Amino acid sequence: LHAAVVLEGQPDLVALFVQEADSWLPLGELRMPLGGVKKASLAFTGNGDLLISTGKGHMLRHNIRDGSVVASAVYDLAQKGEEAAWQAACGFEGQDTRVVHLSLSKVSSLSPSALGWQPSIVLMDIPTAAKPALFQ
């Protein structure tokens, strides 16, 4: 069993831990894309990689055994000038090259002065490449 966290005092690092017996032991550290961000999503994929996604549009998949970058991509969830608030991302079960993103889009209701947020889910590719781009 593994855990990944971003500590408040070190927002540019992801700390990895492994559970052995009744204890959590440090496994290693990975750098956050672009030296840290205000909002990030950490998710383990089915094949044991760690997917790091950020509100700035970066997706980075690391192999947690050796720390290597397996895949990386940049995305833009805003469409046609909409204001979107990215929330989180995770791998798409059974498809290692797909990532599901949750975002909220600002929408106007029947009243012009009332605004609301509508959730949306977007499925994107994060292709595995021999030499993926690095965002560090």
N, CA, C and O atoms as CSV, one atom per row, in Angstrom:
chain,resi,resn,atom,element,x,y,z
A,1,LEU,N,N,0.847,-1.176,0.000
A,1,LEU,CA,C,0.000,0.000,0.000
A,1,LEU,C,C,0.885,1.230,0.000
A,1,LEU,O,O,1.863,1.300,0.744
A,2,HIS,N,N,0.541,2.200,-0.836
A,2,HIS,CA,C,1.331,3.427,-0.973
A,2,HIS,C,C,0.468,4.648,-0.672
A,2,HIS,O,O,-0.758,4.596,-0.771
A,3,ALA,N,N,1.122,5.745,-0.304
A,3,ALA,CA,C,0.464,7.039,-0.111
A,3,ALA,C,C,1.354,8.112,-0.709
A,3,ALA,O,O,2.581,8.015,-0.670
A,4,ALA,N,N,0.718,9.139,-1.265
A,4,ALA,CA,C,1.442,10.288,-1.825
A,4,ALA,C,C,0.804,11.546,-1.270
A,4,ALA,O,O,-0.419,11.691,-1.293
A,5,VAL,N,N,1.631,12.459,-0.771
A,5,VAL,CA,C,1.119,13.710,-0.206
A,5,VAL,C,C,2.020,14.870,-0.609
A,5,VAL,O,O,3.213,14.700,-0.860
A,6,VAL,N,N,1.417,16.046,-0.662
A,6,VAL,CA,C,2.169,17.286,-0.843
A,6,VAL,C,C,2.087,17.996,0.499
A,6,VAL,O,O,0.997,18.312,0.977
A,7,LEU,N,N,3.230,18.242,1.096
A,7,LEU,CA,C,3.266,18.867,2.410
A,7,LEU,C,C,3.214,20.385,2.264
A,7,LEU,O,O,3.805,20.950,1.343
A,8,GLU,N,N,2.512,21.032,3.169
A,8,GLU,CA,C,2.328,22.477,3.099
A,8,GLU,C,C,3.660,23.227,3.083
A,8,GLU,O,O,3.797,24.229,2.382
A,9,GLY,N,N,4.624,22.758,3.837
A,9,GLY,CA,C,5.919,23.425,3.912
A,9,GLY,C,C,6.814,23.190,2.705
A,9,GLY,O,O,7.805,23.897,2.526
A,10,GLN,N,N,6.476,22.197,1.865
A,10,GLN,CA,C,7.267,21.887,0.668
A,10,GLN,C,C,6.335,21.630,-0.515
A,10,GLN,O,O,6.204,20.489,-0.958
A,11,PRO,N,N,5.683,22.682,-1.034
A,11,PRO,CA,C,4.696,22.484,-2.092
A,11,PRO,C,C,5.275,22.055,-3.436
A,11,PRO,O,O,4.519,21.721,-4.347
A,12,ASP,N,N,6.593,22.057,-3.579
A,12,ASP,CA,C,7.197,21.641,-4.841
A,12,ASP,C,C,7.586,20.163,-4.844
A,12,ASP,O,O,8.150,19.679,-5.825
A,13,LEU,N,N,7.289,19.433,-3.748
A,13,LEU,CA,C,7.633,18.017,-3.659
A,13,LEU,C,C,6.419,17.159,-3.331
A,13,LEU,O,O,5.529,17.569,-2.586
A,14,VAL,N,N,6.402,15.961,-3.901
A,14,VAL,CA,C,5.424,14.945,-3.545
A,14,VAL,C,C,6.175,13.909,-2.724
A,14,VAL,O,O,7.147,13.323,-3.200
A,15,ALA,N,N,5.731,13.680,-1.497
A,15,ALA,CA,C,6.356,12.684,-0.632
A,15,ALA,C,C,5.629,11.349,-0.804
A,15,ALA,O,O,4.401,11.291,-0.743
A,16,LEU,N,N,6.394,10.287,-1.018
A,16,LEU,CA,C,5.829,8.950,-1.186
A,16,LEU,C,C,6.126,8.112,0.048
A,16,LEU,O,O,7.232,8.146,0.587
A,17,PHE,N,N,5.116,7.356,0.489
A,17,PHE,CA,C,5.257,6.481,1.639
A,17,PHE,C,C,4.748,5.098,1.277
A,17,PHE,O,O,3.885,4.951,0.412
A,18,VAL,N,N,5.286,4.082,1.945
A,18,VAL,CA,C,4.846,2.714,1.758
A,18,VAL,C,C,4.514,2.140,3.132
A,18,VAL,O,O,5.209,2.407,4.112
A,19,GLN,N,N,3.448,1.352,3.193
A,19,GLN,CA,C,3.072,0.734,4.465
A,19,GLN,C,C,3.718,-0.635,4.557
A,19,GLN,O,O,3.539,-1.487,3.687
A,20,GLU,N,N,4.469,-0.827,5.623
A,20,GLU,CA,C,5.085,-2.121,5.912
A,20,GLU,C,C,4.732,-2.488,7.336
A,20,GLU,O,O,5.045,-1.753,8.273
A,21,ALA,N,N,4.076,-3.629,7.497
A,21,ALA,CA,C,3.571,-4.071,8.794
A,21,ALA,C,C,2.632,-2.997,9.340
A,21,ALA,O,O,1.627,-2.687,8.700
A,22,ASP,N,N,2.928,-2.429,10.487
A,22,ASP,CA,C,2.060,-1.420,11.090
A,22,ASP,C,C,2.613,-0.009,10.948
A,22,ASP,O,O,2.155,0.899,11.642
A,23,SER,N,N,3.586,0.196,10.065
A,23,SER,CA,C,4.238,1.505,9.961
A,23,SER,C,C,4.203,2.033,8.531
A,23,SER,O,O,4.185,1.272,7.564
A,24,TRP,N,N,4.195,3.363,8.427
A,24,TRP,CA,C,4.358,4.033,7.145
A,24,TRP,C,C,5.804,4.496,7.050
A,24,TRP,O,O,6.279,5.251,7.899
A,25,LEU,N,N,6.504,4.042,6.010
A,25,LEU,CA,C,7.912,4.371,5.832
A,25,LEU,C,C,8.095,5.242,4.592
A,25,LEU,O,O,7.390,5.056,3.600
A,26,PRO,N,N,9.034,6.192,4.636
A,26,PRO,CA,C,9.310,7.013,3.449
A,26,PRO,C,C,9.808,6.147,2.302
A,26,PRO,O,O,10.658,5.278,2.499
A,27,LEU,N,N,9.285,6.380,1.113
A,27,LEU,CA,C,9.709,5.650,-0.074
A,27,LEU,C,C,10.540,6.534,-0.993
A,27,LEU,O,O,11.446,6.052,-1.672
A,28,GLY,N,N,10.232,7.830,-1.015
A,28,GLY,CA,C,10.967,8.748,-1.873
A,28,GLY,C,C,10.204,10.036,-2.085
A,28,GLY,O,O,9.164,10.275,-1.471
A,29,GLU,N,N,10.744,10.864,-2.969
A,29,GLU,CA,C,10.135,12.142,-3.306
A,29,GLU,C,C,10.147,12.333,-4.815
A,29,GLU,O,O,11.043,11.856,-5.512
A,30,LEU,N,N,9.142,13.037,-5.299
A,30,LEU,CA,C,9.062,13.415,-6.709
A,30,LEU,C,C,8.820,14.911,-6.775
A,30,LEU,O,O,8.155,15.476,-5.907
A,31,ARG,N,N,9.355,15.549,-7.794
A,31,ARG,CA,C,9.137,16.991,-7.972
A,31,ARG,C,C,7.773,17.243,-8.604
A,31,ARG,O,O,7.307,16.495,-9.462
A,32,MET,N,N,7.154,18.328,-8.145
A,32,MET,CA,C,5.909,18.790,-8.742
A,32,MET,C,C,6.226,19.459,-10.069
A,32,MET,O,O,7.278,20.085,-10.197
A,33,PRO,N,N,5.353,19.348,-11.058
A,33,PRO,CA,C,5.580,20.074,-12.305
A,33,PRO,C,C,5.677,21.574,-12.040
A,33,PRO,O,O,4.908,22.117,-11.247
A,34,LEU,N,N,6.608,22.234,-12.695
A,34,LEU,CA,C,6.808,23.678,-12.607
A,34,LEU,C,C,7.082,24.184,-11.201
A,34,LEU,O,O,6.713,25.312,-10.875
A,35,GLY,N,N,7.718,23.380,-10.364
A,35,GLY,CA,C,8.153,23.858,-9.057
A,35,GLY,C,C,7.049,24.159,-8.076
A,35,GLY,O,O,7.204,25.061,-7.253
A,36,GLY,N,N,5.970,23.464,-8.122
A,36,GLY,CA,C,4.895,23.660,-7.155
A,36,GLY,C,C,3.740,24.450,-7.728
A,36,GLY,O,O,3.926,25.313,-8.586
A,37,VAL,N,N,2.560,24.154,-7.256
A,37,VAL,CA,C,1.347,24.812,-7.721
A,37,VAL,C,C,0.392,24.968,-6.544
A,37,VAL,O,O,0.562,24.338,-5.501
A,38,LYS,N,N,-0.611,25.817,-6.729
A,38,LYS,CA,C,-1.593,26.006,-5.665
A,38,LYS,C,C,-2.542,24.815,-5.552
A,38,LYS,O,O,-2.972,24.469,-4.452
A,39,LYS,N,N,-2.867,24.192,-6.673
A,39,LYS,CA,C,-3.826,23.094,-6.655
A,39,LYS,C,C,-3.278,21.936,-7.477
A,39,LYS,O,O,-2.888,22.101,-8.633
A,40,ALA,N,N,-3.258,20.763,-6.858
A,40,ALA,CA,C,-2.761,19.572,-7.547
A,40,ALA,C,C,-3.619,18.380,-7.164
A,40,ALA,O,O,-4.260,18.365,-6.113
A,41,SER,N,N,-3.617,17.393,-8.028
A,41,SER,CA,C,-4.324,16.144,-7.787
A,41,SER,C,C,-3.314,15.017,-7.909
A,41,SER,O,O,-2.570,14.955,-8.888
A,42,LEU,N,N,-3.280,14.130,-6.931
A,42,LEU,CA,C,-2.392,12.972,-6.938
A,42,LEU,C,C,-3.260,11.725,-6.988
A,42,LEU,O,O,-4.182,11.580,-6.186
A,43,ALA,N,N,-2.975,10.827,-7.918
A,43,ALA,CA,C,-3.770,9.610,-8.042
A,43,ALA,C,C,-2.879,8.473,-8.526
A,43,ALA,O,O,-2.087,8.644,-9.453
A,44,PHE,N,N,-3.014,7.324,-7.895
A,44,PHE,CA,C,-2.294,6.140,-8.352
A,44,PHE,C,C,-3.085,5.497,-9.473
A,44,PHE,O,O,-4.309,5.395,-9.395
A,45,THR,N,N,-2.392,5.063,-10.516
A,45,THR,CA,C,-3.047,4.399,-11.642
A,45,THR,C,C,-3.039,2.906,-11.409
A,45,THR,O,O,-2.366,2.410,-10.506
A,46,GLY,N,N,-3.786,2.194,-12.222
A,46,GLY,CA,C,-3.911,0.755,-12.061
A,46,GLY,C,C,-2.602,0.003,-12.171
A,46,GLY,O,O,-2.456,-1.074,-11.592
A,47,ASN,N,N,-1.642,0.555,-12.910
A,47,ASN,CA,C,-0.373,-0.145,-13.080
A,47,ASN,C,C,0.675,0.299,-12.063
A,47,ASN,O,O,1.845,-0.060,-12.194
A,48,GLY,N,N,0.275,1.081,-11.043
A,48,GLY,CA,C,1.198,1.463,-9.984
A,48,GLY,C,C,1.958,2.748,-10.217
A,48,GLY,O,O,2.837,3.091,-9.426
A,49,ASP,N,N,1.642,3.480,-11.293
A,49,ASP,CA,C,2.268,4.779,-11.504
A,49,ASP,C,C,1.530,5.831,-10.688
A,49,ASP,O,O,0.395,5.613,-10.264
A,50,LEU,N,N,2.176,6.969,-10.470
A,50,LEU,CA,C,1.546,8.095,-9.796
A,50,LEU,C,C,1.258,9.165,-10.829
A,50,LEU,O,O,2.163,9.621,-11.528
A,51,LEU,N,N,-0.003,9.568,-10.928
A,51,LEU,CA,C,-0.427,10.621,-11.835
A,51,LEU,C,C,-0.501,11.923,-11.048
A,51,LEU,O,O,-1.246,12.026,-10.073
A,52,ILE,N,N,0.275,12.919,-11.475
A,52,ILE,CA,C,0.241,14.246,-10.880
A,52,ILE,C,C,-0.399,15.177,-11.900
A,52,ILE,O,O,0.112,15.332,-13.009
A,53,SER,N,N,-1.512,15.794,-11.529
A,53,SER,CA,C,-2.200,16.753,-12.403
A,53,SER,C,C,-2.321,18.064,-11.657
A,53,SER,O,O,-2.509,18.080,-10.441
A,54,THR,N,N,-2.214,19.162,-12.384
A,54,THR,CA,C,-2.277,20.471,-11.739
A,54,THR,C,C,-3.333,21.354,-12.378
A,54,THR,O,O,-3.742,21.140,-13.520
A,55,GLY,N,N,-3.763,22.348,-11.617
A,55,GLY,CA,C,-4.710,23.318,-12.122
A,55,GLY,C,C,-4.122,24.218,-13.194
A,55,GLY,O,O,-4.855,24.934,-13.877
A,56,LYS,N,N,-2.786,24.186,-13.349
A,56,LYS,CA,C,-2.128,24.969,-14.399
A,56,LYS,C,C,-2.084,24.221,-15.725
A,56,LYS,O,O,-1.598,24.756,-16.722
A,57,GLY,N,N,-2.586,22.993,-15.747
A,57,GLY,CA,C,-2.689,22.275,-17.007
A,57,GLY,C,C,-1.641,21.212,-17.273
A,57,GLY,O,O,-1.480,20.793,-18.420
A,58,HIS,N,N,-0.934,20.767,-16.273
A,58,HIS,CA,C,0.088,19.752,-16.490
A,58,HIS,C,C,-0.356,18.395,-15.962
A,58,HIS,O,O,-0.951,18.285,-14.890
A,59,MET,N,N,-0.050,17.367,-16.745
A,59,MET,CA,C,-0.246,15.984,-16.317
A,59,MET,C,C,1.108,15.296,-16.424
A,59,MET,O,O,1.793,15.402,-17.442
A,60,LEU,N,N,1.481,14.600,-15.377
A,60,LEU,CA,C,2.775,13.937,-15.335
A,60,LEU,C,C,2.588,12.589,-14.660
A,60,LEU,O,O,2.100,12.520,-13.532
A,61,ARG,N,N,2.971,11.520,-15.339
A,61,ARG,CA,C,2.849,10.180,-14.763
A,61,ARG,C,C,4.237,9.641,-14.470
A,61,ARG,O,O,5.078,9.538,-15.362
A,62,HIS,N,N,4.468,9.294,-13.193
A,62,HIS,CA,C,5.756,8.767,-12.740
A,62,HIS,C,C,5.624,7.290,-12.391
A,62,HIS,O,O,4.599,6.848,-11.872
A,63,ASN,N,N,6.673,6.540,-12.682
A,63,ASN,CA,C,6.801,5.184,-12.177
A,63,ASN,C,C,7.313,5.309,-10.743
A,63,ASN,O,O,8.387,5.873,-10.529
A,64,ILE,N,N,6.576,4.801,-9.761
A,64,ILE,CA,C,7.006,5.004,-8.374
A,64,ILE,C,C,8.142,4.073,-7.959
A,64,ILE,O,O,8.762,4.289,-6.918
A,65,ARG,N,N,8.421,3.056,-8.746
A,65,ARG,CA,C,9.543,2.164,-8.403
A,65,ARG,C,C,10.895,2.839,-8.638
A,65,ARG,O,O,11.812,2.698,-7.830
A,66,ASP,N,N,11.014,3.582,-9.762
A,66,ASP,CA,C,12.307,4.197,-10.071
A,66,ASP,C,C,12.228,5.715,-10.264
A,66,ASP,O,O,13.254,6.355,-10.495
A,67,GLY,N,N,11.034,6.299,-10.174
A,67,GLY,CA,C,10.879,7.744,-10.295
A,67,GLY,C,C,10.880,8.284,-11.710
A,67,GLY,O,O,10.772,9.493,-11.913
A,68,SER,N,N,10.999,7.405,-12.689
A,68,SER,CA,C,11.075,7.869,-14.078
A,68,SER,C,C,9.738,8.436,-14.548
A,68,SER,O,O,8.678,8.033,-14.069
A,69,VAL,N,N,9.801,9.366,-15.481
A,69,VAL,CA,C,8.603,9.931,-16.084
A,69,VAL,C,C,8.129,8.975,-17.166
A,69,VAL,O,O,8.860,8.680,-18.112
A,70,VAL,N,N,6.901,8.492,-17.021
A,70,VAL,CA,C,6.325,7.555,-17.974
A,70,VAL,C,C,5.612,8.311,-19.093
A,70,VAL,O,O,5.681,7.917,-20.257
A,71,ALA,N,N,4.927,9.399,-18.736
A,71,ALA,CA,C,4.181,10.181,-19.722
A,71,ALA,C,C,3.967,11.584,-19.188
A,71,ALA,O,O,3.967,11.808,-17.977
A,72,SER,N,N,3.784,12.524,-20.099
A,72,SER,CA,C,3.474,13.894,-19.692
A,72,SER,C,C,2.715,14.585,-20.813
A,72,SER,O,O,2.860,14.243,-21.987
A,73,ALA,N,N,1.899,15.568,-20.428
A,73,ALA,CA,C,1.124,16.334,-21.400
A,73,ALA,C,C,0.640,17.610,-20.735
A,73,ALA,O,O,0.659,17.737,-19.511
A,74,VAL,N,N,0.205,18.557,-21.565
A,74,VAL,CA,C,-0.396,19.801,-21.100
A,74,VAL,C,C,-1.817,19.831,-21.645
A,74,VAL,O,O,-2.058,19.411,-22.777
A,75,TYR,N,N,-2.746,20.319,-20.858
A,75,TYR,CA,C,-4.131,20.379,-21.302
A,75,TYR,C,C,-4.706,21.760,-21.006
A,75,TYR,O,O,-4.142,22.529,-20.227
A,76,ASP,N,N,-5.846,22.062,-21.646
A,76,ASP,CA,C,-6.575,23.296,-21.411
A,76,ASP,C,C,-8.047,22.925,-21.340
A,76,ASP,O,O,-8.646,22.554,-22.350
A,77,LEU,N,N,-8.636,23.024,-20.147
A,77,LEU,CA,C,-10.030,22.619,-19.982
A,77,LEU,C,C,-11.025,23.710,-20.356
A,77,LEU,O,O,-12.191,23.411,-20.613
A,78,ALA,N,N,-10.594,24.957,-20.393
A,78,ALA,CA,C,-11.512,26.047,-20.728
A,78,ALA,C,C,-11.903,25.952,-22.201
A,78,ALA,O,O,-11.065,25.682,-23.062
A,79,GLN,N,N,-13.163,26.173,-22.471
A,79,GLN,CA,C,-13.647,26.105,-23.847
A,79,GLN,C,C,-14.402,27.381,-24.190
A,79,GLN,O,O,-15.266,27.817,-23.428
A,80,LYS,N,N,-14.082,27.981,-25.329
A,80,LYS,CA,C,-14.791,29.146,-25.853
A,80,LYS,C,C,-14.918,30.257,-24.820
A,80,LYS,O,O,-15.993,30.837,-24.666
A,81,GLY,N,N,-13.856,30.556,-24.123
A,81,GLY,CA,C,-13.866,31.670,-23.195
A,81,GLY,C,C,-14.584,31.419,-21.879
A,81,GLY,O,O,-14.733,32.345,-21.082
A,82,GLU,N,N,-15.030,30.200,-21.629
A,82,GLU,CA,C,-15.695,29.890,-20.368
A,82,GLU,C,C,-14.711,30.002,-19.212
A,82,GLU,O,O,-13.515,29.756,-19.369
A,83,GLU,N,N,-15.228,30.372,-18.065
A,83,GLU,CA,C,-14.404,30.347,-16.876
A,83,GLU,C,C,-14.562,28.959,-16.256
A,83,GLU,O,O,-15.669,28.553,-15.903
A,84,ALA,N,N,-13.459,28.242,-16.126
A,84,ALA,CA,C,-13.497,26.889,-15.581
A,84,ALA,C,C,-12.608,26.811,-14.359
A,84,ALA,O,O,-11.531,27.407,-14.324
A,85,ALA,N,N,-13.055,26.082,-13.366
A,85,ALA,CA,C,-12.277,25.853,-12.151
A,85,ALA,C,C,-11.962,24.363,-12.081
A,85,ALA,O,O,-12.827,23.548,-11.757
A,86,TRP,N,N,-10.722,24.021,-12.386
A,86,TRP,CA,C,-10.286,22.626,-12.366
A,86,TRP,C,C,-10.293,22.117,-10.937
A,86,TRP,O,O,-9.915,22.847,-10.021
A,87,GLN,N,N,-10.719,20.874,-10.731
A,87,GLN,CA,C,-10.831,20.318,-9.389
A,87,GLN,C,C,-9.875,19.157,-9.128
A,87,GLN,O,O,-9.166,19.153,-8.122
A,88,ALA,N,N,-9.850,18.170,-10.028
A,88,ALA,CA,C,-9.051,16.968,-9.778
A,88,ALA,C,C,-8.965,16.132,-11.049
A,88,ALA,O,O,-9.644,16.403,-12.040
A,89,ALA,N,N,-8.110,15.106,-10.998
A,89,ALA,CA,C,-7.970,14.169,-12.119
A,89,ALA,C,C,-7.609,12.798,-11.578
A,89,ALA,O,O,-7.085,12.664,-10.473
A,90,CYS,N,N,-7.901,11.784,-12.379
A,90,CYS,CA,C,-7.506,10.416,-12.028
A,90,CYS,C,C,-7.359,9.622,-13.324
A,90,CYS,O,O,-7.831,10.042,-14.381
A,91,GLY,N,N,-6.707,8.483,-13.227
A,91,GLY,CA,C,-6.559,7.617,-14.383
A,91,GLY,C,C,-7.891,6.981,-14.746
A,91,GLY,O,O,-8.770,6.840,-13.897
A,92,PHE,N,N,-8.038,6.598,-16.003
A,92,PHE,CA,C,-9.243,5.936,-16.493
A,92,PHE,C,C,-8.996,4.440,-16.442
A,92,PHE,O,O,-8.111,3.934,-17.131
A,93,GLU,N,N,-9.758,3.737,-15.642
A,93,GLU,CA,C,-9.552,2.312,-15.378
A,93,GLU,C,C,-9.442,1.507,-16.677
A,93,GLU,O,O,-10.311,1.581,-17.546
A,94,GLY,N,N,-8.371,0.750,-16.788
A,94,GLY,CA,C,-8.171,-0.125,-17.931
A,94,GLY,C,C,-7.509,0.531,-19.134
A,94,GLY,O,O,-7.199,-0.151,-20.111
A,95,GLN,N,N,-7.284,1.850,-19.083
A,95,GLN,CA,C,-6.658,2.548,-20.201
A,95,GLN,C,C,-5.563,3.456,-19.650
A,95,GLN,O,O,-5.840,4.562,-19.186
A,96,ASP,N,N,-4.332,2.988,-19.704
A,96,ASP,CA,C,-3.213,3.716,-19.106
A,96,ASP,C,C,-2.938,5.068,-19.736
A,96,ASP,O,O,-2.276,5.904,-19.120
A,97,THR,N,N,-3.425,5.307,-20.940
A,97,THR,CA,C,-3.134,6.579,-21.605
A,97,THR,C,C,-4.273,7.581,-21.485
A,97,THR,O,O,-4.233,8.628,-22.132
A,98,ARG,N,N,-5.283,7.291,-20.680
A,98,ARG,CA,C,-6.432,8.192,-20.543
A,98,ARG,C,C,-6.503,8.740,-19.121
A,98,ARG,O,O,-6.197,8.039,-18.157
A,99,VAL,N,N,-6.912,10.003,-19.007
A,99,VAL,CA,C,-7.057,10.682,-17.727
A,99,VAL,C,C,-8.423,11.357,-17.696
A,99,VAL,O,O,-8.840,11.971,-18.678
A,100,VAL,N,N,-9.115,11.243,-16.571
A,100,VAL,CA,C,-10.416,11.869,-16.382
A,100,VAL,C,C,-10.223,13.113,-15.518
A,100,VAL,O,O,-9.642,13.041,-14.435
A,101,HIS,N,N,-10.713,14.249,-16.003
A,101,HIS,CA,C,-10.612,15.521,-15.273
A,101,HIS,C,C,-11.993,15.968,-14.830
A,101,HIS,O,O,-12.963,15.863,-15.581
A,102,LEU,N,N,-12.075,16.469,-13.602
A,102,LEU,CA,C,-13.297,17.076,-13.097
A,102,LEU,C,C,-13.065,18.572,-12.993
A,102,LEU,O,O,-12.091,19.016,-12.385
A,103,SER,N,N,-13.953,19.339,-13.582
A,103,SER,CA,C,-13.862,20.802,-13.466
A,103,SER,C,C,-15.266,21.354,-13.258
A,103,SER,O,O,-16.269,20.681,-13.497
A,104,LEU,N,N,-15.299,22.596,-12.806
A,104,LEU,CA,C,-16.556,23.313,-12.650
A,104,LEU,C,C,-16.538,24.482,-13.614
A,104,LEU,O,O,-15.543,25.201,-13.703
A,105,SER,N,N,-17.631,24.677,-14.337
A,105,SER,CA,C,-17.742,25.789,-15.273
A,105,SER,C,C,-18.801,26.752,-14.768
A,105,SER,O,O,-19.880,26.346,-14.335
A,106,LYS,N,N,-18.473,28.034,-14.833
A,106,LYS,CA,C,-19.414,29.058,-14.394
A,106,LYS,C,C,-20.497,29.198,-15.452
A,106,LYS,O,O,-20.204,29.408,-16.629
A,107,VAL,N,N,-21.731,29.083,-15.033
A,107,VAL,CA,C,-22.865,29.214,-15.949
A,107,VAL,C,C,-23.859,30.204,-15.370
A,107,VAL,O,O,-24.000,30.317,-14.152
A,108,SER,N,N,-24.543,30.918,-16.245
A,108,SER,CA,C,-25.584,31.826,-15.763
A,108,SER,C,C,-26.913,31.076,-15.738
A,108,SER,O,O,-27.203,30.260,-16.613
A,109,SER,N,N,-27.698,31.367,-14.731
A,109,SER,CA,C,-29.002,30.720,-14.625
A,109,SER,C,C,-30.037,31.571,-15.354
A,109,SER,O,O,-29.677,32.402,-16.187
A,110,LEU,N,N,-31.287,31.376,-15.056
A,110,LEU,CA,C,-32.336,32.144,-15.714
A,110,LEU,C,C,-32.245,33.631,-15.384
A,110,LEU,O,O,-32.638,34.477,-16.188
A,111,SER,N,N,-31.736,33.939,-14.221
A,111,SER,CA,C,-31.586,35.335,-13.818
A,111,SER,C,C,-30.196,35.814,-14.211
A,111,SER,O,O,-29.220,35.140,-13.880
A,112,PRO,N,N,-30.055,36.947,-14.902
A,112,PRO,CA,C,-28.740,37.426,-15.330
A,112,PRO,C,C,-27.797,37.735,-14.171
A,112,PRO,O,O,-26.578,37.713,-14.346
A,113,SER,N,N,-28.343,38.021,-12.993
A,113,SER,CA,C,-27.482,38.356,-11.862
A,113,SER,C,C,-27.054,37.121,-11.067
A,113,SER,O,O,-26.185,37.226,-10.201
A,114,ALA,N,N,-27.637,35.967,-11.338
A,114,ALA,CA,C,-27.302,34.750,-10.593
A,114,ALA,C,C,-26.369,33.873,-11.418
A,114,ALA,O,O,-26.642,33.571,-12.579
A,115,LEU,N,N,-25.297,33.483,-10.814
A,115,LEU,CA,C,-24.350,32.575,-11.471
A,115,LEU,C,C,-24.255,31.287,-10.668
A,115,LEU,O,O,-24.415,31.286,-9.447
A,116,GLY,N,N,-24.001,30.223,-11.351
A,116,GLY,CA,C,-23.821,28.942,-10.689
A,116,GLY,C,C,-22.653,28.209,-11.306
A,116,GLY,O,O,-22.067,28.660,-12.290
A,117,TRP,N,N,-22.323,27.078,-10.721
A,117,TRP,CA,C,-21.224,26.251,-11.212
A,117,TRP,C,C,-21.794,24.907,-11.643
A,117,TRP,O,O,-22.570,24.283,-10.919
A,118,GLN,N,N,-21.401,24.479,-12.816
A,118,GLN,CA,C,-21.852,23.195,-13.352
A,118,GLN,C,C,-20.651,22.274,-13.477
A,118,GLN,O,O,-19.643,22.658,-14.071
A,119,PRO,N,N,-20.736,21.052,-12.924
A,119,PRO,CA,C,-19.606,20.134,-13.042
A,119,PRO,C,C,-19.502,19.567,-14.456
A,119,PRO,O,O,-20.507,19.384,-15.143
A,120,SER,N,N,-18.285,19.296,-14.871
A,120,SER,CA,C,-18.075,18.621,-16.149
A,120,SER,C,C,-16.903,17.659,-16.010
A,120,SER,O,O,-15.953,17.899,-15.264
A,121,ILE,N,N,-17.001,16.591,-16.737
A,121,ILE,CA,C,-15.951,15.571,-16.755
A,121,ILE,C,C,-15.411,15.497,-18.164
A,121,ILE,O,O,-16.167,15.372,-19.127
A,122,VAL,N,N,-14.079,15.576,-18.278
A,122,VAL,CA,C,-13.427,15.547,-19.579
A,122,VAL,C,C,-12.424,14.404,-19.579
A,122,VAL,O,O,-11.648,14.248,-18.636
A,123,LEU,N,N,-12.445,13.615,-20.627
A,123,LEU,CA,C,-11.517,12.505,-20.800
A,123,LEU,C,C,-10.430,12.939,-21.770
A,123,LEU,O,O,-10.731,13.348,-22.892
A,124,MET,N,N,-9.159,12.855,-21.350
A,124,MET,CA,C,-8.043,13.296,-22.190
A,124,MET,C,C,-6.976,12.215,-22.272
A,124,MET,O,O,-6.885,11.332,-21.418
A,125,ASP,N,N,-6.176,12.311,-23.322
A,125,ASP,CA,C,-5.055,11.392,-23.509
A,125,ASP,C,C,-3.805,11.942,-22.847
A,125,ASP,O,O,-3.569,13.150,-22.846
A,126,ILE,N,N,-3.012,11.049,-22.287
A,126,ILE,CA,C,-1.660,11.357,-21.827
A,126,ILE,C,C,-0.784,10.255,-22.416
A,126,ILE,O,O,-0.433,9.291,-21.736
A,127,PRO,N,N,-0.440,10.417,-23.692
A,127,PRO,CA,C,0.274,9.341,-24.392
A,127,PRO,C,C,1.634,9.046,-23.782
A,127,PRO,O,O,2.369,9.946,-23.375
A,128,THR,N,N,1.941,7.775,-23.732
A,128,THR,CA,C,3.248,7.336,-23.267
A,128,THR,C,C,4.223,7.498,-24.427
A,128,THR,O,O,3.978,7.027,-25.537
A,129,ALA,N,N,5.324,8.168,-24.148
A,129,ALA,CA,C,6.321,8.412,-25.187
A,129,ALA,C,C,7.672,7.884,-24.732
A,129,ALA,O,O,7.924,7.728,-23.537
A,130,ALA,N,N,8.527,7.613,-25.694
A,130,ALA,CA,C,9.871,7.144,-25.359
A,130,ALA,C,C,10.618,8.203,-24.553
A,130,ALA,O,O,11.349,7.865,-23.622
A,131,LYS,N,N,10.446,9.472,-24.895
A,131,LYS,CA,C,11.070,10.582,-24.178
A,131,LYS,C,C,10.032,11.662,-23.948
A,131,LYS,O,O,9.968,12.630,-24.705
A,132,PRO,N,N,9.201,11.507,-22.892
A,132,PRO,CA,C,8.171,12.523,-22.651
A,132,PRO,C,C,8.784,13.862,-22.253
A,132,PRO,O,O,9.884,13.928,-21.703
A,133,ALA,N,N,8.034,14.934,-22.551
A,133,ALA,CA,C,8.471,16.269,-22.159
A,133,ALA,C,C,8.467,16.389,-20.640
A,133,ALA,O,O,7.604,15.812,-19.978
A,134,LEU,N,N,9.400,17.114,-20.091
A,134,LEU,CA,C,9.464,17.324,-18.652
A,134,LEU,C,C,9.025,18.730,-18.336
A,134,LEU,O,O,9.380,19.670,-19.047
A,135,PHE,N,N,8.255,18.885,-17.277
A,135,PHE,CA,C,7.766,20.187,-16.871
A,135,PHE,C,C,8.419,20.610,-15.573
A,135,PHE,O,O,7.744,21.188,-14.720
A,136,GLN,N,N,9.678,20.353,-15.388
A,136,GLN,CA,C,10.356,20.659,-14.135
A,136,GLN,C,C,11.440,21.663,-14.358
A,136,GLN,O,O,12.128,22.049,-13.413
